[in-house]
Amino acid sequence: MTSAGEHPAFRRMYGQDRLTLGVFMSIEAFDGDERKREQQERLARYADDRNFAALWFQDVAVRDVEFGDVGTKYDSFVYLTYMMGLTRRIALATASTVLTHRHPLRLAKEVNTLDQLSRGRFVMGISSGDRVIDFEGFGVAWDGRGERFRESFEAYRRLTEPPHPGVTSALYGTVPPGVMVPQASIPVPNIVVGMAQQSMEWIAEHADGWLNYSRPAYMQENLAQQFRTHVEQVHPGAFKPFSQPLFVNLLEDPQAQPLYVRGGFHAGREFLREYLEQLRQYGVNHVLFGLNSTEEQTRPVLEVLQEIAEEVLPYFPTLEVEV
C-alpha cells in the first residue's frame, strides 16, 4: 500500500475489490453550458448526508464553446473550500487540477492548506489540460504540456515533502529552502485524470490512482487490468485504484433497459445496479456520476439523487472512516 492508502479521504473512497459512488459538481441540471446553482448547496448537503463517497470539482478558466460546457465559473479550490464548510464527512476531490497552469509553490501551499482545513477530506485529481483556450489565457504553450506536467508534478511533490530543501526547475526557476507550506502528516493523494500526456507506465509508477474516461464495460475491464499489471511491476503488492465518470439519466421505470449515449446511458435503476456491479467485478473502484445536462436529463436531479441513494448506494457503500 502506498502512503496515500493511509489518507482519510482515500480510504473513504477506495478499497480493493470495492466500488464507491461520487457525484460530479455541478449536480443540478443546466440549460446550455452555464449550470444553474440555486440548489447546489442543498444537493451537496444531501450527498453528504446520504453518505456518498465524494464530491468532484472541475478546474476551467476560459469559456470554450467547442466543449459546450464551462464546467464551473468558480475557482475549483475556492468553491471546494466553500463546500467544505457546508458538509461534514464527504471527500472533496478535483477532476481535475491542471498542473500546467499552476506554479508548484502556490499549488503546494493551496493543496496542503485545503487538506489540513478539511481534516483530511481532500483528494487532488491532476491533468495536463485539454482546452487550448485555457493555455492561451495563461500564456502557456500548448505544445510541450506533457513535459511541463511532469516538471510541475515533480516540483510540487518535492515542495510538499519535508524537509523542504528547495527546488530548482528549468520551467519554474529556483524555490529556496524554508518554504512556508503546511506540513501534511500523510501526503495528499494524487489521481491522474485521463492520460495527462503520459504513458500508462508513468501513471502507474508516480500517481496514487487513475481516473479514466467512461467507455463500454468490457473495454474498461481491459484498461483496468493493464493498469494493475503496470502497478504490480513497479510497486509490487500496492493498491492503486481505478476510477471513471458515468453519465446517467435515471428513468422512472426501474426496469427500463438502457439506451446508450456518449459517456453513459438512459436506464432504470435495476440496470444501473447491474452495470455498476459489472464495473466492480472488472476492477473499477469508484464511479462519479454526471447528472447535469437538461438535454439528456428527464427528471429533477434531487429526485434522481434520492433514488440512487435509496436504491443503489446501499449496494456500493462508502467505506467507513473517521475524519
C-alpha positions in Angstrom: 0.0 0.0 0.0 1.3 3.5 -0.9 1.3 6.3 1.7 -1.9 7.6 0.1 -3.6 4.4 1.4 -3.4 5.9 4.9 -5.1 9.2 3.9 -8.7 9.5 5.3 -10.3 10.7 2.1 -8.6 8.0 0.0 -9.7 5.3 2.5 -13.2 6.6 2.3 -13.3 6.4 -1.5 -11.2 3.4 -2.3 -11.0 -0.2 -1.2 -9.6 -3.2 -3.0 -12.4 -5.1 -4.8 -14.8 -2.4 -3.7 -16.7 0.2 -5.7 -17.9 3.5 -4.2 -20.0 6.3 -5.7 -19.3 10.0 -6.1 -21.1 13.0 -7.6 -19.7 15.5 -10.1 -20.3 19.2 -9.4 -22.4 20.9 -10.6 -25.0 18.3 -9.8 -28.0 20.4 -10.8 -29.1 20.2 -14.4 -28.3 23.1 -16.6 -29.5 24.8 -19.7 -26.9 25.4 -22.5 -23.5 25.4 -20.9 -24.0 27.6 -17.8 -25.0 25.5 -14.9 -27.7 26.8 -12.5 -26.7 27.0 -8.9 -29.9 27.7 -7.0 -29.9 24.2 -5.4 -26.1 23.5 -5.3 -25.7 23.8 -1.6 -28.8 21.7 -0.9 -27.7 19.0 -3.3 -24.2 18.9 -1.9 -25.5 18.6 1.7 -27.9 15.8 0.6 -25.0 13.8 -1.0 -23.1 14.3 2.3 -26.0 13.3 4.5 -26.7 10.2 2.5 -23.1 9.2 2.6 -22.0 9.3 -1.0 -18.2 8.9 -1.1 -17.1 12.1 -2.8 -17.9 15.4 -4.5 -15.8 16.2 -7.5 -14.9 19.7 -8.7 -13.8 20.9 -12.1 -11.0 23.4 -13.0 -11.9 25.6 -16.1 -10.5 29.1 -16.7 -11.9 30.3 -20.1 -15.3 29.7 -21.8 -14.9 27.4 -24.8 -18.0 26.9 -26.9 -16.4 23.9 -28.6 -16.8 22.0 -25.3 -20.4 23.1 -24.7 -19.7 23.2 -21.0 -18.0 25.8 -18.9 -17.6 23.4 -16.0 -18.0 26.0 -13.3 -17.4 29.7 -13.2 -16.0 29.4 -9.7 -12.4 28.7 -8.9 -12.3 25.0 -8.0 -10.2 25.4 -4.8 -12.3 28.3 -3.5 -15.6 26.6 -4.4 -14.3 23.4 -2.8 -13.4 25.3 0.4 -16.9 26.8 0.4 -18.5 23.3 0.1 -16.1 22.1 2.8 -17.9 24.4 5.3 -21.4 23.1 4.2 -20.5 19.4 4.5 -19.3 17.1 7.3 -17.6 13.9 6.0 -17.9 13.6 2.2 -14.5 13.6 0.4 -13.8 16.6 -1.8 -11.8 16.0 -5.0 -10.8 17.8 -8.1 -11.3 16.4 -11.6 -9.0 17.9 -12.3 -6.4 20.4 -11.2 -4.5 21.4 -14.3 -0.8 21.4 -13.2 0.4 23.1 -16.3 -1.5 26.3 -15.3 -0.2 26.5 -11.7 3.1 27.3 -10.1 4.3 24.4 -7.9 4.9 26.6 -4.9 1.5 28.1 -4.9 0.0 24.7 -5.6 1.8 23.1 -2.7 0.5 25.8 -0.3 -3.0 25.5 -1.6 -3.2 21.8 -1.5 -1.8 21.2 1.9 -3.9 24.1 3.3 -7.0 22.5 1.9 -6.2 19.2 3.3 -5.5 20.5 6.8 -8.5 22.7 6.9 -10.8 19.9 5.8 -9.1 17.4 8.2 -8.1 15.1 5.5 -11.0 15.2 3.1 -9.2 16.4 0.0 -8.0 14.3 -2.9 -6.4 16.0 -5.9 -7.1 14.8 -9.5 -4.4 16.1 -11.8 -4.1 16.6 -15.5 -2.1 18.4 -18.2 -5.2 20.2 -19.5 -7.3 19.6 -22.6 -8.6 23.1 -23.5 -6.4 25.1 -25.9 -8.1 28.3 -25.0 -7.1 27.9 -21.3 -3.5 27.7 -22.3 -3.9 30.8 -24.4 -5.4 32.6 -21.4 -2.5 31.7 -19.2 0.1 32.4 -21.8 1.3 28.8 -21.6 2.4 26.8 -24.7 0.0 24.0 -25.7 2.9 22.0 -27.2 5.1 20.5 -24.6 2.3 20.3 -22.0 3.3 16.7 -21.1 6.8 17.7 -20.2 5.5 20.8 -18.3 3.1 18.5 -16.4 5.9 16.2 -15.3 8.1 19.0 -14.2 5.3 20.7 -12.3 4.4 17.4 -10.6 7.9 16.7 -9.5 8.5 20.2 -8.1 5.1 20.1 -6.3 5.9 16.7 -4.7 9.3 17.9 -3.5 7.8 21.0 -2.0 5.2 19.1 -0.1 7.6 16.6 1.4 9.9 17.5 4.4 12.5 18.8 4.9 11.6 21.2 2.1 15.1 21.6 0.7 14.0 23.9 -2.1 13.6 23.1 -5.8 15.4 24.2 -9.0 13.4 23.8 -12.2 14.1 24.9 -15.8 10.5 26.0 -16.1 9.8 27.5 -12.7 13.3 28.7 -11.6 14.6 28.3 -8.1 12.4 28.0 -5.0 14.7 28.5 -1.9 14.7 26.2 1.2 12.4 27.0 4.0 9.1 27.4 2.1 6.0 28.0 4.2 4.0 25.0 3.2 1.7 23.5 5.8 3.0 20.1 6.8 0.7 17.1 5.9 1.2 14.1 8.1 0.0 12.0 5.1 0.6 13.2 1.6 -2.5 14.3 -0.3 -3.4 11.6 -2.8 -2.9 12.5 -6.5 -5.1 10.8 -9.0 -4.2 11.3 -12.7 -7.2 12.2 -14.8 -7.0 11.0 -18.4 -3.5 10.4 -19.7 -2.0 13.8 -18.9 0.2 13.3 -21.9 2.0 10.4 -20.1 2.4 6.7 -20.6 0.4 4.2 -18.5 3.7 3.1 -17.1 4.4 6.6 -15.8 1.0 6.9 -14.2 1.3 3.5 -12.5 4.7 4.5 -11.1 4.1 8.1 -9.9 0.3 8.5 -9.3 -1.7 7.2 -6.4 -4.5 6.2 -8.7 -6.0 6.7 -12.2 -9.3 8.2 -13.3 -10.0 7.5 -17.0 -13.0 8.2 -19.2 -16.2 6.3 -19.5 -16.3 3.6 -22.1 -18.1 0.2 -22.6 -17.6 -2.1 -19.6 -15.6 -4.8 -21.5 -13.1 -2.1 -22.6 -12.9 -0.7 -19.1 -12.1 -4.2 -17.8 -9.1 -4.5 -20.2 -7.8 -1.0 -19.3 -8.1 -1.5 -15.5 -6.3 -4.8 -15.8 -3.5 -3.2 -17.9 -3.1 -0.5 -15.2 -3.0 -3.0 -12.4 -0.3 -5.0 -14.3 1.9 -1.9 -14.6 1.3 -1.1 -10.9 2.4 -4.5 -9.9 5.6 -4.3 -12.0 6.8 -1.0 -10.3 5.1 -1.3 -6.9 4.6 -5.0 -6.1 1.6 -5.5 -3.8 0.5 -1.9 -3.9 -3.2 -0.9 -4.4 -3.7 2.0 -6.8 -7.4 2.5 -7.6 -9.1 2.9 -11.0 -12.0 5.3 -11.3 -14.3 6.6 -14.0 -17.1 9.1 -14.6 -20.6 7.9 -15.8 -23.4 10.0 -17.2 -26.8 8.6 -16.1 -30.3 9.7 -17.0 -32.2 7.6 -14.4 -35.6 6.8 -15.9 -38.7 6.5 -13.7 -39.4 2.9 -14.7 -37.0 0.8 -12.5 -36.9 -2.0 -15.2 -36.2 0.3 -18.2 -33.5 -1.1 -20.4 -30.5 1.1 -21.4 -30.3 3.5 -24.3 -26.6 4.2 -24.6 -25.3 7.7 -25.2 -21.9 9.3 -25.1 -20.3 8.7 -21.7 -23.2 6.7 -20.2 -26.9 5.8 -20.8 -30.6 6.3 -20.1 -31.9 3.4 -18.0 -33.8 2.3 -14.9 -32.2 1.7 -11.5 -32.2 -2.1 -11.9 -29.9 -1.9 -14.9 -27.8 0.8 -13.2 -27.2 -1.5 -10.3 -26.3 -4.4 -12.6 -23.9 -2.2 -14.6 -22.1 -0.9 -11.5 -21.7 -4.4 -10.2 -20.2 -5.4 -13.5 -17.8 -2.5 -13.3 -16.8 -3.5 -9.7 -16.1 -7.1 -10.9 -14.0 -5.6 -13.8 -11.8 -3.7 -11.4 -13.4 -0.2 -11.2 -13.1 1.2 -7.7 -15.1 4.5 -7.9 -17.7 5.9 -10.2 -18.5 9.6 -10.2 -22.0 10.4 -11.6 -22.6 13.2 -14.0 -26.2 14.3 -13.6 -26.1 17.7 -15.2 -27.5 18.1 -18.7 -31.1 19.1 -19.4 -30.6 17.9 -22.9 -30.4 14.4 -21.5 -32.0 14.5 -18.0 -35.7 13.9 -17.9 -36.2 14.2 -14.1 -35.2 16.7 -11.3 -31.7 16.0 -10.2 -32.6 15.9 -6.5 -35.2 13.2 -7.3 -32.6 11.2 -9.1 -30.1 11.5 -6.3 -32.7 10.4 -3.8 -33.5 7.3 -5.8 -29.8 6.4 -6.3 -29.2 7.0 -2.5 -32.1 4.7 -1.5 -32.0 2.0 -4.2 -28.4 1.9 -5.5 -26.0 3.3 -2.9 -26.6 0.6 -0.3 -25.1 -2.0 -2.7 -21.9 0.1 -3.1 -21.5 1.7 0.3 -18.9 4.2 1.2 -16.1 2.9 3.3 -16.4 4.0 6.9 -13.5 6.2 8.0 -13.2 8.6 10.9 -12.2 12.0 9.6 
